[in-house]
Amino acid sequence: MTANIDPSLLQVRARVAAAAALAKRDVAEVTLIAVSKTRSAVEIEALLASHHIDFGENRVSESEGKWPALRTRWPEVRLHFIGQLQSNKASHAVATF
């Protein structure tokens, strides 16, 4: 199953597993969130094709431009808003995230 997974993603997952073991935590309880701000949809699709589904964004307007189409193709994506949110963008954030 790992044949289609990006090698750098495998390396990061291995480091997360090692850190979880060191902390005596179950790695299944750790969520690796790839921060996708400033990344294109094409770059994000490469990770989605590697079965990574958790992504973080901190720019509502940028997210509105790329995630609706990506979510159509990969509905299992879990998009996380990270950082501070301006109150005037709250309704847009709720719709996107």
mmCIF file as gemmi writes it, N, C-alpha and C atoms, coordinates in Angstrom:
data_model
loop_
_atom_site.group_PDB
_atom_site.id
_atom_site.type_symbol
_atom_site.label_atom_id
_atom_site.label_alt_id
_atom_site.label_comp_id
_atom_site.label_asym_id
_atom_site.label_entity_id
_atom_site.label_seq_id
_atom_site.pdbx_PDB_ins_code
_atom_site.Cartn_x
_atom_site.Cartn_y
_atom_site.Cartn_z
_atom_site.occupancy
_atom_site.B_iso_or_equiv
_atom_site.pdbx_formal_charge
_atom_site.auth_seq_id
_atom_site.auth_asym_id
_atom_site.pdbx_PDB_model_num
ATOM 1 N N . MET Axp A 1 ? 0.82 -1.199 0 1 0 ? 1 A 1
ATOM 2 C CA . MET Axp A 1 ? 0 0 0 1 0 ? 1 A 1
ATOM 3 C C . MET Axp A 1 ? 0.862 1.262 0 1 0 ? 1 A 1
ATOM 4 N N . THR Axp A 2 ? 2.086 1.18 0.455 1 0 ? 2 A 1
ATOM 5 C CA . THR Axp A 2 ? 2.929 2.359 0.535 1 0 ? 2 A 1
ATOM 6 C C . THR Axp A 2 ? 3.584 2.705 -0.797 1 0 ? 2 A 1
ATOM 7 N N . ALA Axp A 3 ? 3.363 1.906 -1.823 1 0 ? 3 A 1
ATOM 8 C CA . ALA Axp A 3 ? 4.005 2.154 -3.114 1 0 ? 3 A 1
ATOM 9 C C . ALA Axp A 3 ? 3.598 3.497 -3.712 1 0 ? 3 A 1
ATOM 10 N N . ASN Axp A 4 ? 2.372 3.954 -3.461 1 0 ? 4 A 1
ATOM 11 C CA . ASN Axp A 4 ? 1.895 5.21 -4.036 1 0 ? 4 A 1
ATOM 12 C C . ASN Axp A 4 ? 2.049 6.398 -3.093 1 0 ? 4 A 1
ATOM 13 N N . ILE Axp A 5 ? 2.698 6.191 -1.971 1 0 ? 5 A 1
ATOM 14 C CA . ILE Axp A 5 ? 2.833 7.263 -0.995 1 0 ? 5 A 1
ATOM 15 C C . ILE Axp A 5 ? 4.138 8.011 -1.221 1 0 ? 5 A 1
ATOM 16 N N . ASP Axp A 6 ? 4.035 9.327 -1.217 1 0 ? 6 A 1
ATOM 17 C CA . ASP Axp A 6 ? 5.201 10.188 -1.399 1 0 ? 6 A 1
ATOM 18 C C . ASP Axp A 6 ? 6.262 9.853 -0.347 1 0 ? 6 A 1
ATOM 19 N N . PRO Axp A 7 ? 7.513 9.666 -0.757 1 0 ? 7 A 1
ATOM 20 C CA . PRO Axp A 7 ? 8.585 9.307 0.184 1 0 ? 7 A 1
ATOM 21 C C . PRO Axp A 7 ? 8.768 10.317 1.322 1 0 ? 7 A 1
ATOM 22 N N . SER Axp A 8 ? 8.601 11.622 1.032 1 0 ? 8 A 1
ATOM 23 C CA . SER Axp A 8 ? 8.756 12.588 2.128 1 0 ? 8 A 1
ATOM 24 C C . SER Axp A 8 ? 7.637 12.465 3.142 1 0 ? 8 A 1
ATOM 25 N N . LEU Axp A 9 ? 6.435 12.115 2.692 1 0 ? 9 A 1
ATOM 26 C CA . LEU Axp A 9 ? 5.329 11.895 3.624 1 0 ? 9 A 1
ATOM 27 C C . LEU Axp A 9 ? 5.626 10.688 4.498 1 0 ? 9 A 1
ATOM 28 N N . LEU Axp A 10 ? 6.185 9.64 3.912 1 0 ? 10 A 1
ATOM 29 C CA . LEU Axp A 10 ? 6.569 8.465 4.704 1 0 ? 10 A 1
ATOM 30 C C . LEU Axp A 10 ? 7.612 8.827 5.757 1 0 ? 10 A 1
ATOM 31 N N . GLN Axp A 11 ? 8.564 9.678 5.398 1 0 ? 11 A 1
ATOM 32 C CA . GLN Axp A 11 ? 9.594 10.098 6.357 1 0 ? 11 A 1
ATOM 33 C C . GLN Axp A 11 ? 8.982 10.886 7.518 1 0 ? 11 A 1
ATOM 34 N N . VAL Axp A 12 ? 8.07 11.79 7.201 1 0 ? 12 A 1
ATOM 35 C CA . VAL Axp A 12 ? 7.423 12.583 8.256 1 0 ? 12 A 1
ATOM 36 C C . VAL Axp A 12 ? 6.599 11.674 9.158 1 0 ? 12 A 1
ATOM 37 N N . ARG Axp A 13 ? 5.864 10.752 8.564 1 0 ? 13 A 1
ATOM 38 C CA . ARG Axp A 13 ? 5.064 9.82 9.371 1 0 ? 13 A 1
ATOM 39 C C . ARG Axp A 13 ? 5.947 8.978 10.282 1 0 ? 13 A 1
ATOM 40 N N . ALA Axp A 14 ? 7.116 8.579 9.799 1 0 ? 14 A 1
ATOM 41 C CA . ALA Axp A 14 ? 8.051 7.802 10.626 1 0 ? 14 A 1
ATOM 42 C C . ALA Axp A 14 ? 8.553 8.65 11.79 1 0 ? 14 A 1
ATOM 43 N N . ARG Axp A 15 ? 8.844 9.917 11.541 1 0 ? 15 A 1
ATOM 44 C CA . ARG Axp A 15 ? 9.293 10.804 12.617 1 0 ? 15 A 1
ATOM 45 C C . ARG Axp A 15 ? 8.195 11.03 13.644 1 0 ? 15 A 1
ATOM 46 N N . VAL Axp A 16 ? 6.954 11.158 13.19 1 0 ? 16 A 1
ATOM 47 C CA . VAL Axp A 16 ? 5.819 11.315 14.102 1 0 ? 16 A 1
ATOM 48 C C . VAL Axp A 16 ? 5.666 10.054 14.948 1 0 ? 16 A 1
ATOM 49 N N . ALA Axp A 17 ? 5.785 8.891 14.325 1 0 ? 17 A 1
ATOM 50 C CA . ALA Axp A 17 ? 5.672 7.626 15.062 1 0 ? 17 A 1
ATOM 51 C C . ALA Axp A 17 ? 6.776 7.508 16.112 1 0 ? 17 A 1
ATOM 52 N N . ALA Axp A 18 ? 7.99 7.907 15.763 1 0 ? 18 A 1
ATOM 53 C CA . ALA Axp A 18 ? 9.099 7.853 16.714 1 0 ? 18 A 1
ATOM 54 C C . ALA Axp A 18 ? 8.861 8.809 17.883 1 0 ? 18 A 1
ATOM 55 N N . ALA Axp A 19 ? 8.38 10.001 17.593 1 0 ? 19 A 1
ATOM 56 C CA . ALA Axp A 19 ? 8.092 10.975 18.645 1 0 ? 19 A 1
ATOM 57 C C . ALA Axp A 19 ? 6.962 10.485 19.546 1 0 ? 19 A 1
ATOM 58 N N . ALA Axp A 20 ? 5.95 9.872 18.962 1 0 ? 20 A 1
ATOM 59 C CA . ALA Axp A 20 ? 4.837 9.335 19.749 1 0 ? 20 A 1
ATOM 60 C C . ALA Axp A 20 ? 5.333 8.22 20.667 1 0 ? 20 A 1
ATOM 61 N N . ALA Axp A 21 ? 6.18 7.351 20.143 1 0 ? 21 A 1
ATOM 62 C CA . ALA Axp A 21 ? 6.726 6.264 20.966 1 0 ? 21 A 1
ATOM 63 C C . ALA Axp A 21 ? 7.548 6.826 22.116 1 0 ? 21 A 1
ATOM 64 N N . LEU Axp A 22 ? 8.357 7.831 21.831 1 0 ? 22 A 1
ATOM 65 C CA . LEU Axp A 22 ? 9.185 8.462 22.858 1 0 ? 22 A 1
ATOM 66 C C . LEU Axp A 22 ? 8.317 9.088 23.953 1 0 ? 22 A 1
ATOM 67 N N . ALA Axp A 23 ? 7.19 9.646 23.554 1 0 ? 23 A 1
ATOM 68 C CA . ALA Axp A 23 ? 6.269 10.27 24.501 1 0 ? 23 A 1
ATOM 69 C C . ALA Axp A 23 ? 5.291 9.272 25.112 1 0 ? 23 A 1
ATOM 70 N N . LYS Axp A 24 ? 5.446 7.997 24.737 1 0 ? 24 A 1
ATOM 71 C CA . LYS Axp A 24 ? 4.556 6.929 25.218 1 0 ? 24 A 1
ATOM 72 C C . LYS Axp A 24 ? 3.09 7.214 24.873 1 0 ? 24 A 1
ATOM 73 N N . ARG Axp A 25 ? 2.908 7.672 23.632 1 0 ? 25 A 1
ATOM 74 C CA . ARG Axp A 25 ? 1.564 7.931 23.119 1 0 ? 25 A 1
ATOM 75 C C . ARG Axp A 25 ? 1.291 7.014 21.945 1 0 ? 25 A 1
ATOM 76 N N . ASP Axp A 26 ? 0.032 6.703 21.769 1 0 ? 26 A 1
ATOM 77 C CA . ASP Axp A 26 ? -0.387 5.896 20.626 1 0 ? 26 A 1
ATOM 78 C C . ASP Axp A 26 ? -0.375 6.787 19.388 1 0 ? 26 A 1
ATOM 79 N N . VAL Axp A 27 ? 0.39 6.402 18.378 1 0 ? 27 A 1
ATOM 80 C CA . VAL Axp A 27 ? 0.496 7.214 17.162 1 0 ? 27 A 1
ATOM 81 C C . VAL Axp A 27 ? -0.876 7.39 16.493 1 0 ? 27 A 1
ATOM 82 N N . ALA Axp A 28 ? -1.799 6.491 16.72 1 0 ? 28 A 1
ATOM 83 C CA . ALA Axp A 28 ? -3.141 6.61 16.141 1 0 ? 28 A 1
ATOM 84 C C . ALA Axp A 28 ? -3.901 7.801 16.729 1 0 ? 28 A 1
ATOM 85 N N . GLU Axp A 29 ? -3.447 8.31 17.864 1 0 ? 29 A 1
ATOM 86 C CA . GLU Axp A 29 ? -4.093 9.466 18.495 1 0 ? 29 A 1
ATOM 87 C C . GLU Axp A 29 ? -3.506 10.792 18.019 1 0 ? 29 A 1
ATOM 88 N N . VAL Axp A 30 ? -2.506 10.732 17.155 1 0 ? 30 A 1
ATOM 89 C CA . VAL Axp A 30 ? -1.844 11.927 16.646 1 0 ? 30 A 1
ATOM 90 C C . VAL Axp A 30 ? -2.345 12.208 15.231 1 0 ? 30 A 1
ATOM 91 N N . THR Axp A 31 ? -2.716 13.459 14.98 1 0 ? 31 A 1
ATOM 92 C CA . THR Axp A 31 ? -3.16 13.855 13.646 1 0 ? 31 A 1
ATOM 93 C C . THR Axp A 31 ? -2.078 14.709 13.001 1 0 ? 31 A 1
ATOM 94 N N . LEU Axp A 32 ? -1.585 14.243 11.886 1 0 ? 32 A 1
ATOM 95 C CA . LEU Axp A 32 ? -0.606 14.997 11.108 1 0 ? 32 A 1
ATOM 96 C C . LEU Axp A 32 ? -1.376 15.899 10.151 1 0 ? 32 A 1
ATOM 97 N N . ILE Axp A 33 ? -1.229 17.205 10.336 1 0 ? 33 A 1
ATOM 98 C CA . ILE Axp A 33 ? -1.931 18.173 9.501 1 0 ? 33 A 1
ATOM 99 C C . ILE Axp A 33 ? -0.918 18.843 8.583 1 0 ? 33 A 1
ATOM 100 N N . ALA Axp A 34 ? -1.104 18.665 7.293 1 0 ? 34 A 1
ATOM 101 C CA . ALA Axp A 34 ? -0.231 19.31 6.305 1 0 ? 34 A 1
ATOM 102 C C . ALA Axp A 34 ? -0.732 20.725 6.072 1 0 ? 34 A 1
ATOM 103 N N . VAL Axp A 35 ? 0.106 21.701 6.336 1 0 ? 35 A 1
ATOM 104 C CA . VAL Axp A 35 ? -0.282 23.095 6.124 1 0 ? 35 A 1
ATOM 105 C C . VAL Axp A 35 ? -0.144 23.398 4.636 1 0 ? 35 A 1
ATOM 106 N N . SER Axp A 36 ? -1.273 23.73 4.032 1 0 ? 36 A 1
ATOM 107 C CA . SER Axp A 36 ? -1.31 23.865 2.577 1 0 ? 36 A 1
ATOM 108 C C . SER Axp A 36 ? -1.454 25.304 2.102 1 0 ? 36 A 1
ATOM 109 N N . LYS Axp A 37 ? -1.271 26.266 3.007 1 0 ? 37 A 1
ATOM 110 C CA . LYS Axp A 37 ? -1.364 27.663 2.57 1 0 ? 37 A 1
ATOM 111 C C . LYS Axp A 37 ? -0.249 27.954 1.568 1 0 ? 37 A 1
ATOM 112 N N . THR Axp A 38 ? -0.551 28.725 0.618 1 0 ? 38 A 1
ATOM 113 C CA . THR Axp A 38 ? 0.315 29.12 -0.504 1 0 ? 38 A 1
ATOM 114 C C . THR Axp A 38 ? 0.651 27.968 -1.447 1 0 ? 38 A 1
ATOM 115 N N . ARG Axp A 39 ? 0.101 26.789 -1.227 1 0 ? 39 A 1
ATOM 116 C CA . ARG Axp A 39 ? 0.346 25.65 -2.116 1 0 ? 39 A 1
ATOM 117 C C . ARG Axp A 39 ? -0.767 25.563 -3.146 1 0 ? 39 A 1
ATOM 118 N N . SER Axp A 40 ? -0.408 25.164 -4.328 1 0 ? 40 A 1
ATOM 119 C CA . SER Axp A 40 ? -1.399 25.049 -5.408 1 0 ? 40 A 1
ATOM 120 C C . SER Axp A 40 ? -2.222 23.765 -5.24 1 0 ? 40 A 1
ATOM 121 N N . ALA Axp A 41 ? -3.332 23.731 -5.939 1 0 ? 41 A 1
ATOM 122 C CA . ALA Axp A 41 ? -4.17 22.536 -5.924 1 0 ? 41 A 1
ATOM 123 C C . ALA Axp A 41 ? -3.404 21.324 -6.45 1 0 ? 41 A 1
ATOM 124 N N . VAL Axp A 42 ? -2.542 21.528 -7.419 1 0 ? 42 A 1
ATOM 125 C CA . VAL Axp A 42 ? -1.743 20.432 -7.989 1 0 ? 42 A 1
ATOM 126 C C . VAL Axp A 42 ? -0.812 19.848 -6.916 1 0 ? 42 A 1
ATOM 127 N N . GLU Axp A 43 ? -0.174 20.723 -6.142 1 0 ? 43 A 1
ATOM 128 C CA . GLU Axp A 43 ? 0.704 20.246 -5.072 1 0 ? 43 A 1
ATOM 129 C C . GLU Axp A 43 ? -0.083 19.497 -4.001 1 0 ? 43 A 1
ATOM 130 N N . ILE Axp A 44 ? -1.245 19.994 -3.673 1 0 ? 44 A 1
ATOM 131 C CA . ILE Axp A 44 ? -2.091 19.356 -2.664 1 0 ? 44 A 1
ATOM 132 C C . ILE Axp A 44 ? -2.572 17.997 -3.168 1 0 ? 44 A 1
ATOM 133 N N . GLU Axp A 45 ? -2.924 17.92 -4.449 1 0 ? 45 A 1
ATOM 134 C CA . GLU Axp A 45 ? -3.391 16.653 -5.026 1 0 ? 45 A 1
ATOM 135 C C . GLU Axp A 45 ? -2.356 15.544 -4.881 1 0 ? 45 A 1
ATOM 136 N N . ALA Axp A 46 ? -1.075 15.894 -4.918 1 0 ? 46 A 1
ATOM 137 C CA . ALA Axp A 46 ? -0.026 14.879 -4.756 1 0 ? 46 A 1
ATOM 138 C C . ALA Axp A 46 ? -0.122 14.229 -3.374 1 0 ? 46 A 1
ATOM 139 N N . LEU Axp A 47 ? -0.384 15.009 -2.352 1 0 ? 47 A 1
ATOM 140 C CA . LEU Axp A 47 ? -0.547 14.429 -1.01 1 0 ? 47 A 1
ATOM 141 C C . LEU Axp A 47 ? -1.87 13.681 -0.884 1 0 ? 47 A 1
ATOM 142 N N . LEU Axp A 48 ? -2.913 14.212 -1.492 1 0 ? 48 A 1
ATOM 143 C CA . LEU Axp A 48 ? -4.197 13.514 -1.472 1 0 ? 48 A 1
ATOM 144 C C . LEU Axp A 48 ? -4.071 12.141 -2.139 1 0 ? 48 A 1
ATOM 145 N N . ALA Axp A 49 ? -3.322 12.084 -3.223 1 0 ? 49 A 1
ATOM 146 C CA . ALA Axp A 49 ? -3.102 10.804 -3.907 1 0 ? 49 A 1
ATOM 147 C C . ALA Axp A 49 ? -2.298 9.838 -3.036 1 0 ? 49 A 1
ATOM 148 N N . SER Axp A 50 ? -1.559 10.384 -2.065 1 0 ? 50 A 1
ATOM 149 C CA . SER Axp A 50 ? -0.804 9.56 -1.115 1 0 ? 50 A 1
ATOM 150 C C . SER Axp A 50 ? -1.641 9.209 0.11 1 0 ? 50 A 1
ATOM 151 N N . HIS Axp A 51 ? -2.938 9.46 0.032 1 0 ? 51 A 1
ATOM 152 C CA . HIS Axp A 51 ? -3.897 9.113 1.088 1 0 ? 51 A 1
ATOM 153 C C . HIS Axp A 51 ? -3.748 9.964 2.345 1 0 ? 51 A 1
ATOM 154 N N . HIS Axp A 52 ? -3.245 11.179 2.194 1 0 ? 52 A 1
ATOM 155 C CA . HIS Axp A 52 ? -3.207 12.11 3.328 1 0 ? 52 A 1
ATOM 156 C C . HIS Axp A 52 ? -4.452 12.973 3.226 1 0 ? 52 A 1
ATOM 157 N N . ILE Axp A 53 ? -5.215 13.086 4.329 1 0 ? 53 A 1
ATOM 158 C CA . ILE Axp A 53 ? -6.505 13.78 4.241 1 0 ? 53 A 1
ATOM 159 C C . ILE Axp A 53 ? -6.643 14.988 5.166 1 0 ? 53 A 1
ATOM 160 N N . ASP Axp A 54 ? -5.695 15.234 6.044 1 0 ? 54 A 1
ATOM 161 C CA . ASP Axp A 54 ? -5.795 16.362 6.973 1 0 ? 54 A 1
ATOM 162 C C . ASP Axp A 54 ? -4.921 17.519 6.508 1 0 ? 54 A 1
ATOM 163 N N . PHE Axp A 55 ? -5.559 18.664 6.277 1 0 ? 55 A 1
ATOM 164 C CA . PHE Axp A 55 ? -4.86 19.846 5.786 1 0 ? 55 A 1
ATOM 165 C C . PHE Axp A 55 ? -5.256 21.058 6.612 1 0 ? 55 A 1
ATOM 166 N N . GLY Axp A 56 ? -4.323 21.959 6.802 1 0 ? 56 A 1
ATOM 167 C CA . GLY Axp A 56 ? -4.572 23.184 7.544 1 0 ? 56 A 1
ATOM 168 C C . GLY Axp A 56 ? -4.369 24.397 6.665 1 0 ? 56 A 1
ATOM 169 N N . GLU Axp A 57 ? -5.242 25.357 6.833 1 0 ? 57 A 1
ATOM 170 C CA . GLU Axp A 57 ? -5.172 26.623 6.097 1 0 ? 57 A 1
ATOM 171 C C . GLU Axp A 57 ? -5.426 27.747 7.092 1 0 ? 57 A 1
ATOM 172 N N . ASN Axp A 58 ? -4.843 28.917 6.836 1 0 ? 58 A 1
ATOM 173 C CA . ASN Axp A 58 ? -5.136 30.064 7.69 1 0 ? 58 A 1
ATOM 174 C C . ASN Axp A 58 ? -5.625 31.272 6.901 1 0 ? 58 A 1
ATOM 175 N N . ARG Axp A 59 ? -5.857 31.09 5.628 1 0 ? 59 A 1
ATOM 176 C CA . ARG Axp A 59 ? -6.367 32.183 4.797 1 0 ? 59 A 1
ATOM 177 C C . ARG Axp A 59 ? -7.691 31.746 4.168 1 0 ? 59 A 1
ATOM 178 N N . VAL Axp A 60 ? -8.753 32.354 4.642 1 0 ? 60 A 1
ATOM 179 C CA . VAL Axp A 60 ? -10.088 31.962 4.19 1 0 ? 60 A 1
ATOM 180 C C . VAL Axp A 60 ? -10.243 32.18 2.69 1 0 ? 60 A 1
ATOM 181 N N . SER Axp A 61 ? -9.857 33.348 2.194 1 0 ? 61 A 1
ATOM 182 C CA . SER Axp A 61 ? -10.076 33.636 0.765 1 0 ? 61 A 1
ATOM 183 C C . SER Axp A 61 ? -9.266 32.701 -0.125 1 0 ? 61 A 1
ATOM 184 N N . GLU Axp A 62 ? -8.039 32.386 0.268 1 0 ? 62 A 1
ATOM 185 C CA . GLU Axp A 62 ? -7.235 31.436 -0.511 1 0 ? 62 A 1
ATOM 186 C C . GLU Axp A 62 ? -7.869 30.045 -0.49 1 0 ? 62 A 1
ATOM 187 N N . SER Axp A 63 ? -8.381 29.667 0.658 1 0 ? 63 A 1
ATOM 188 C CA . SER Axp A 63 ? -9.018 28.349 0.8 1 0 ? 63 A 1
ATOM 189 C C . SER Axp A 63 ? -10.276 28.231 -0.043 1 0 ? 63 A 1
ATOM 190 N N . GLU Axp A 64 ? -11.037 29.306 -0.097 1 0 ? 64 A 1
ATOM 191 C CA . GLU Axp A 64 ? -12.264 29.307 -0.906 1 0 ? 64 A 1
ATOM 192 C C . GLU Axp A 64 ? -11.957 29.097 -2.382 1 0 ? 64 A 1
ATOM 193 N N . GLY Axp A 65 ? -10.777 29.491 -2.806 1 0 ? 65 A 1
ATOM 194 C CA . GLY Axp A 65 ? -10.412 29.368 -4.213 1 0 ? 65 A 1
ATOM 195 C C . GLY Axp A 65 ? -9.976 27.99 -4.636 1 0 ? 65 A 1
ATOM 196 N N . LYS Axp A 66 ? -9.47 27.188 -3.702 1 0 ? 66 A 1
ATOM 197 C CA . LYS Axp A 66 ? -8.94 25.885 -4.118 1 0 ? 66 A 1
ATOM 198 C C . LYS Axp A 66 ? -9.633 24.671 -3.51 1 0 ? 66 A 1
ATOM 199 N N . TRP Axp A 67 ? -10.216 24.797 -2.322 1 0 ? 67 A 1
ATOM 200 C CA . TRP Axp A 67 ? -10.736 23.605 -1.669 1 0 ? 67 A 1
ATOM 201 C C . TRP Axp A 67 ? -12.082 23.09 -2.165 1 0 ? 67 A 1
ATOM 202 N N . PRO Axp A 68 ? -13.007 23.901 -2.606 1 0 ? 68 A 1
ATOM 203 C CA . PRO Axp A 68 ? -14.268 23.323 -3.093 1 0 ? 68 A 1
ATOM 204 C C . PRO Axp A 68 ? -14.051 22.284 -4.2 1 0 ? 68 A 1
ATOM 205 N N . ALA Axp A 69 ? -13.205 22.583 -5.161 1 0 ? 69 A 1
ATOM 206 C CA . ALA Axp A 69 ? -12.946 21.624 -6.249 1 0 ? 69 A 1
ATOM 207 C C . ALA Axp A 69 ? -12.2 20.394 -5.73 1 0 ? 69 A 1
ATOM 208 N N . LEU Axp A 70 ? -11.241 20.6 -4.836 1 0 ? 70 A 1
ATOM 209 C CA . LEU Axp A 70 ? -10.499 19.453 -4.281 1 0 ? 70 A 1
ATOM 210 C C . LEU Axp A 70 ? -11.417 18.549 -3.468 1 0 ? 70 A 1
ATOM 211 N N . ARG Axp A 71 ? -12.319 19.143 -2.717 1 0 ? 71 A 1
ATOM 212 C CA . ARG Axp A 71 ? -13.246 18.341 -1.908 1 0 ? 71 A 1
ATOM 213 C C . ARG Axp A 71 ? -14.247 17.575 -2.758 1 0 ? 71 A 1
ATOM 214 N N . THR Axp A 72 ? -14.545 18.08 -3.929 1 0 ? 72 A 1
ATOM 215 C CA . THR Axp A 72 ? -15.439 17.349 -4.83 1 0 ? 72 A 1
ATOM 216 C C . THR Axp A 72 ? -14.796 16.028 -5.225 1 0 ? 72 A 1
ATOM 217 N N . ARG Axp A 73 ? -13.513 16.089 -5.504 1 0 ? 73 A 1
ATOM 218 C CA . ARG Axp A 73 ? -12.783 14.886 -5.91 1 0 ? 73 A 1
ATOM 219 C C . ARG Axp A 73 ? -12.407 14.002 -4.725 1 0 ? 73 A 1
ATOM 220 N N . TRP Axp A 74 ? -12.112 14.621 -3.581 1 0 ? 74 A 1
ATOM 221 C CA . TRP Axp A 74 ? -11.729 13.887 -2.366 1 0 ? 74 A 1
ATOM 222 C C . TRP Axp A 74 ? -12.622 14.333 -1.209 1 0 ? 74 A 1
ATOM 223 N N . PRO Axp A 75 ? -13.834 13.807 -1.118 1 0 ? 75 A 1
ATOM 224 C CA . PRO Axp A 75 ? -14.774 14.253 -0.074 1 0 ? 75 A 1
ATOM 225 C C . PRO Axp A 75 ? -14.353 13.866 1.348 1 0 ? 75 A 1
ATOM 226 N N . GLU Axp A 76 ? -13.399 12.953 1.478 1 0 ? 76 A 1
ATOM 227 C CA . GLU Axp A 76 ? -12.958 12.52 2.808 1 0 ? 76 A 1
ATOM 228 C C . GLU Axp A 76 ? -11.983 13.496 3.473 1 0 ? 76 A 1
ATOM 229 N N . VAL Axp A 77 ? -11.587 14.545 2.759 1 0 ? 77 A 1
ATOM 230 C CA . VAL Axp A 77 ? -10.64 15.532 3.281 1 0 ? 77 A 1
ATOM 231 C C . VAL Axp A 77 ? -11.186 16.167 4.553 1 0 ? 77 A 1
ATOM 232 N N . ARG Axp A 78 ? -10.277 16.351 5.508 1 0 ? 78 A 1
ATOM 233 C CA . ARG Axp A 78 ? -10.609 17.078 6.736 1 0 ? 78 A 1
ATOM 234 C C . ARG Axp A 78 ? -9.774 18.357 6.712 1 0 ? 78 A 1
ATOM 235 N N . LEU Axp A 79 ? -10.45 19.464 6.537 1 0 ? 79 A 1
ATOM 236 C CA . LEU Axp A 79 ? -9.793 20.756 6.434 1 0 ? 79 A 1
ATOM 237 C C . LEU Axp A 79 ? -9.881 21.462 7.787 1 0 ? 79 A 1
ATOM 238 N N . HIS Axp A 80 ? -8.745 21.927 8.273 1 0 ? 80 A 1
ATOM 239 C CA . HIS Axp A 80 ? -8.654 22.573 9.588 1 0 ? 80 A 1
ATOM 240 C C . HIS Axp A 80 ? -8.274 24.038 9.391 1 0 ? 80 A 1
ATOM 241 N N . PHE Axp A 81 ? -8.973 24.924 10.092 1 0 ? 81 A 1
ATOM 242 C CA . PHE Axp A 81 ? -8.568 26.319 10.078 1 0 ? 81 A 1
ATOM 243 C C . PHE Axp A 81 ? -7.561 26.501 11.199 1 0 ? 81 A 1
ATOM 244 N N . ILE Axp A 82 ? -6.411 27.075 10.878 1 0 ? 82 A 1
ATOM 245 C CA . ILE Axp A 82 ? -5.363 27.288 11.868 1 0 ? 82 A 1
ATOM 246 C C . ILE Axp A 82 ? -5.068 28.783 11.956 1 0 ? 82 A 1
ATOM 247 N N . GLY Axp A 83 ? -4.765 29.238 13.129 1 0 ? 83 A 1
ATOM 248 C CA . GLY Axp A 83 ? -4.443 30.645 13.295 1 0 ? 83 A 1
ATOM 249 C C . GLY Axp A 83 ? -5.644 31.457 13.735 1 0 ? 83 A 1
ATOM 250 N N . GLN Axp A 84 ? -5.514 32.766 13.591 1 0 ? 84 A 1
ATOM 251 C CA . GLN Axp A 84 ? -6.565 33.682 14.026 1 0 ? 84 A 1
ATOM 252 C C . GLN Axp A 84 ? -7.555 33.934 12.902 1 0 ? 84 A 1
ATOM 253 N N . LEU Axp A 85 ? -8.783 34.163 13.304 1 0 ? 85 A 1
ATOM 254 C CA . LEU Axp A 85 ? -9.85 34.408 12.339 1 0 ? 85 A 1
ATOM 255 C C . LEU Axp A 85 ? -10.458 35.78 12.584 1 0 ? 85 A 1
ATOM 256 N N . GLN Axp A 86 ? -10.554 36.583 11.549 1 0 ? 86 A 1
ATOM 257 C CA . GLN Axp A 86 ? -11.204 37.88 11.652 1 0 ? 86 A 1
ATOM 258 C C . GLN Axp A 86 ? -12.715 37.666 11.672 1 0 ? 86 A 1
ATOM 259 N N . SER Axp A 87 ? -13.406 38.401 12.5 1 0 ? 87 A 1
ATOM 260 C CA . SER Axp A 87 ? -14.85 38.199 12.647 1 0 ? 87 A 1
ATOM 261 C C . SER Axp A 87 ? -15.606 38.413 11.337 1 0 ? 87 A 1
ATOM 262 N N . ASN Axp A 88 ? -15.122 39.296 10.466 1 0 ? 88 A 1
ATOM 263 C CA . ASN Axp A 88 ? -15.825 39.53 9.21 1 0 ? 88 A 1
ATOM 264 C C . ASN Axp A 88 ? -15.662 38.372 8.223 1 0 ? 88 A 1
ATOM 265 N N . LYS Axp A 89 ? -14.8 37.413 8.528 1 0 ? 89 A 1
ATOM 266 C CA . LYS Axp A 89 ? -14.603 36.25 7.641 1 0 ? 89 A 1
ATOM 267 C C . LYS Axp A 89 ? -15.161 34.969 8.255 1 0 ? 89 A 1
ATOM 268 N N . ALA Axp A 90 ? -15.791 35.084 9.416 1 0 ? 90 A 1
ATOM 269 C CA . ALA Axp A 90 ? -16.275 33.905 10.138 1 0 ? 90 A 1
ATOM 270 C C . ALA Axp A 90 ? -17.289 33.094 9.333 1 0 ? 90 A 1
ATOM 271 N N . SER Axp A 91 ? -18.244 33.746 8.707 1 0 ? 91 A 1
ATOM 272 C CA . SER Axp A 91 ? -19.255 32.99 7.951 1 0 ? 91 A 1
ATOM 273 C C . SER Axp A 91 ? -18.634 32.286 6.744 1 0 ? 91 A 1
ATOM 274 N N . HIS Axp A 92 ? -17.656 32.914 6.12 1 0 ? 92 A 1
ATOM 275 C CA . HIS Axp A 92 ? -16.96 32.283 4.996 1 0 ? 92 A 1
ATOM 276 C C . HIS Axp A 92 ? -16.149 31.073 5.485 1 0 ? 92 A 1
ATOM 277 N N . ALA Axp A 93 ? -15.53 31.209 6.651 1 0 ? 93 A 1
ATOM 278 C CA . ALA Axp A 93 ? -14.736 30.114 7.215 1 0 ? 93 A 1
ATOM 279 C C . ALA Axp A 93 ? -15.625 28.925 7.544 1 0 ? 93 A 1
ATOM 280 N N . VAL Axp A 94 ? -16.793 29.182 8.104 1 0 ? 94 A 1
ATOM 281 C CA . VAL Axp A 94 ? -17.716 28.089 8.44 1 0 ? 94 A 1
ATOM 282 C C . VAL Axp A 94 ? -18.125 27.341 7.177 1 0 ? 94 A 1
ATOM 283 N N . ALA Axp A 95 ? -18.393 28.057 6.115 1 0 ? 95 A 1
ATOM 284 C CA . ALA Axp A 95 ? -18.803 27.418 4.853 1 0 ? 95 A 1
ATOM 285 C C . ALA Axp A 95 ? -17.662 26.601 4.241 1 0 ? 95 A 1
ATOM 286 N N . THR Axp A 96 ? -16.437 27.069 4.38 1 0 ? 96 A 1
ATOM 287 C CA . THR Axp A 96 ? -15.297 26.395 3.75 1 0 ? 96 A 1
ATOM 288 C C . THR Axp A 96 ? -14.743 25.268 4.608 1 0 ? 96 A 1
ATOM 289 N N . PHE Axp A 97 ? -14.66 25.494 5.915 1 0 ? 97 A 1
ATOM 290 C CA . PHE Axp A 97 ? -14.014 24.507 6.779 1 0 ? 97 A 1
ATOM 291 C C . PHE Axp A 97 ? -15.019 23.612 7.454 1 0 ? 97 A 1
